[in-house]
Amino acid sequence: MKQFKAFENCAVEFCITNEYIIKGKSWNCIDHWLNKSENQFNKSDLQYLKALNNSYVSVYQIISVVPGQSMELQNMIETDELPIIIANKAMSKTVLEQWYIHHCDELAHKTNKPAFH
């Protein structure tokens, strides 16, 4: 069950940051919270919610690993995307799972493709 906790967290993040069309207009849970109750959040919470709302989360399958150098990942949500390579020495040494959840901060995920580093 522990391996599904990360997927559960990502599912919640996806649901609250996703754009939904309601009555012909775009709606987002975090924007709704902030518009209706912004004064109920402290500065740190506001910063976190705004950053979360401008982030991109996806699930990737690890295709290959070059230990100490890089990992090749395939996006399992946007399957038409080409695989990406993440050059990360420490991570590529310790990867044990077949799945990797990547969270890119401060991206306009609703209109732009994610940039990986």
C-alpha positions, 0 to 999 in steps of 0.5 A: 500500500505504501507504493500507492501513497505517492500516486494518491497525493498526485491524484489529489494535486491533479484534482485541485489544480486542474482546470474544469469547464463549468457552465462554459467557464474555466474553474479551478479549485485553488483559484476558487479557494483563494477568491472566496477565502484568501484572508483565511490563509496565512502568507506561507499557505498562500505562497504554497497554494499559488505555487502548487497551482502553477506546477505540473505533476505527471507519472513517468515509467522509468525506461532505462537507467545509467547508474550515476548518470541519468534516467530515461522516462516516459510520460504515462499521462501524456503518452504522445510525448517523447521520452525525456532524459533526466541527468541526475547522478544521485537519483540514477544511483538509487532508483529502485521503482519502475515508476517515478512521479515528477513534480515541476514547480512554477510551470504554467501547466495549463498552457505550456508543456513542462520544462525538465531539468 
